[in-house]
């Protein structure tokens, strides 16, 4: 049974940093690309960052390039999202995702609020 559990969200001031974690279980983590999505109130869910099987393969939403970094630790079955220079526009629920056998699996999400 695939499980994804996010943590690390919270309230932060503009310009601050947060590190999100997603602990995965129920599948061979090292064999799959992992993704972070976010969904702000009243908006569609959007893809923020992707990391391939090789940690050197990453992609980012244009608006977060240079500020966010996705990484993975295959020994801990965990994917991370380091978020720096946060802006109010980054406020959203952040979700971890894996696509396995053409099925999308999601965590419960973690709230990130950027406000002074």
RAFEN-V278458 format. One record per residue. N is the residue number from 1. RES is the residue in three letters. PHI is phi in radians with two decimals (none if undefined). OMEGA is omega in whole degrees, -180 to 180 (NA if undefined). Layout:
n:N res:RES phi:PHI omega:OMEGA
n:N res:RES phi:PHI omega:OMEGA
This chain:
n:1 res:UNK phi:none omega:-179
n:2 res:UNK phi:-1.26 omega:175
n:3 res:UNK phi:-2.34 omega:176
n:4 res:UNK phi:-2.24 omega:-177
n:5 res:UNK phi:-2.20 omega:-180
n:6 res:UNK phi:-1.56 omega:174
n:7 res:UNK phi:-2.72 omega:174
n:8 res:UNK phi:1.85 omega:179
n:9 res:UNK phi:-1.26 omega:179
n:10 res:UNK phi:2.84 omega:179
n:11 res:UNK phi:-1.74 omega:-179
n:12 res:UNK phi:-2.46 omega:178
n:13 res:UNK phi:-1.35 omega:175
n:14 res:UNK phi:-0.94 omega:-177
n:15 res:UNK phi:1.58 omega:-179
n:16 res:UNK phi:-1.42 omega:-177
n:17 res:UNK phi:-2.31 omega:172
n:18 res:UNK phi:-2.50 omega:174
n:19 res:UNK phi:-2.16 omega:177
n:20 res:UNK phi:-1.59 omega:176
n:21 res:UNK phi:-2.19 omega:175
n:22 res:UNK phi:-2.37 omega:179
n:23 res:UNK phi:-1.58 omega:-175
n:24 res:UNK phi:-1.94 omega:176
n:25 res:UNK phi:-2.69 omega:177
n:26 res:UNK phi:1.59 omega:177
n:27 res:UNK phi:-2.73 omega:-179
n:28 res:UNK phi:-1.41 omega:-171
n:29 res:UNK phi:-0.91 omega:-173
n:30 res:UNK phi:-1.17 omega:-177
n:31 res:UNK phi:-1.62 omega:-172
n:32 res:UNK phi:-2.27 omega:168
n:33 res:UNK phi:-1.16 omega:179
n:34 res:UNK phi:-2.20 omega:-176
n:35 res:UNK phi:-2.36 omega:168
n:36 res:UNK phi:-2.00 omega:173
n:37 res:UNK phi:-2.05 omega:171
n:38 res:UNK phi:-2.51 omega:178
n:39 res:UNK phi:-2.44 omega:177
n:40 res:UNK phi:-1.59 omega:-179
n:41 res:UNK phi:-0.98 omega:177
n:42 res:UNK phi:1.34 omega:-179
n:43 res:UNK phi:-2.12 omega:177
n:44 res:UNK phi:-1.35 omega:176
n:45 res:UNK phi:-1.16 omega:-179
n:46 res:UNK phi:-2.23 omega:180
n:47 res:UNK phi:-1.36 omega:-177
n:48 res:UNK phi:-1.69 omega:-175
n:49 res:UNK phi:-2.74 omega:178
n:50 res:UNK phi:-2.28 omega:172
n:51 res:UNK phi:-2.22 omega:-179
n:52 res:UNK phi:-1.41 omega:178
n:53 res:UNK phi:-1.04 omega:174
n:54 res:UNK phi:-1.58 omega:-177
n:55 res:UNK phi:-1.07 omega:180
n:56 res:UNK phi:-1.31 omega:-179
n:57 res:UNK phi:-1.72 omega:-180
n:58 res:UNK phi:-2.36 omega:175
n:59 res:UNK phi:-2.46 omega:-175
n:60 res:UNK phi:-2.39 omega:168
n:61 res:UNK phi:-1.06 omega:-175
n:62 res:UNK phi:-0.94 omega:-174
n:63 res:UNK phi:-1.25 omega:180
n:64 res:UNK phi:-1.97 omega:180
n:65 res:UNK phi:-1.02 omega:-179
n:66 res:UNK phi:1.49 omega:180
n:67 res:UNK phi:-2.02 omega:-179
n:68 res:UNK phi:-1.89 omega:176
n:69 res:UNK phi:-2.36 omega:175
n:70 res:UNK phi:-1.69 omega:179
n:71 res:UNK phi:-2.61 omega:179
n:72 res:UNK phi:-2.48 omega:175
n:73 res:UNK phi:-2.18 omega:-177
n:74 res:UNK phi:-1.16 omega:178
n:75 res:UNK phi:-1.21 omega:-179
n:76 res:UNK phi:-1.88 omega:-178
n:77 res:UNK phi:0.90 omega:-174
n:78 res:UNK phi:-2.34 omega:173
n:79 res:UNK phi:-2.03 omega:-175
n:80 res:UNK phi:-2.12 omega:170
n:81 res:UNK phi:-2.36 omega:176
n:82 res:UNK phi:-1.51 omega:-176
n:83 res:UNK phi:-2.07 omega:179
n:84 res:UNK phi:-2.02 omega:178
n:85 res:UNK phi:0.85 omega:-175
n:86 res:UNK phi:-1.16 omega:-178
n:87 res:UNK phi:-2.13 omega:177
n:88 res:UNK phi:-0.95 omega:179
n:89 res:UNK phi:-1.18 omega:177
n:90 res:UNK phi:-1.49 omega:180
n:91 res:UNK phi:-1.09 omega:-176
n:92 res:UNK phi:-3.11 omega:166
n:93 res:UNK phi:-1.58 omega:-178
n:94 res:UNK phi:-1.80 omega:-176
n:95 res:UNK phi:-2.12 omega:172
n:96 res:UNK phi:-1.58 omega:-176
n:97 res:UNK phi:-2.51 omega:168
n:98 res:UNK phi:-2.39 omega:175
n:99 res:UNK phi:-1.86 omega:-175
n:100 res:UNK phi:-2.24 omega:-179
n:101 res:UNK phi:0.89 omega:176
n:102 res:UNK phi:1.14 omega:176
n:103 res:UNK phi:-2.06 omega:177
n:104 res:UNK phi:-1.55 omega:176
n:105 res:UNK phi:-2.02 omega:-176
n:106 res:UNK phi:-2.29 omega:169
n:107 res:UNK phi:-1.45 omega:-178
n:108 res:UNK phi:-1.43 omega:180
n:109 res:UNK phi:1.60 omega:176
n:110 res:UNK phi:-2.36 omega:-175
n:111 res:UNK phi:-1.40 omega:172
n:112 res:UNK phi:-2.07 omega:179
n:113 res:UNK phi:-2.15 omega:-179
n:114 res:UNK phi:-1.95 omega:-175
n:115 res:UNK phi:-2.76 omega:175
n:116 res:UNK phi:-1.62 omega:NA
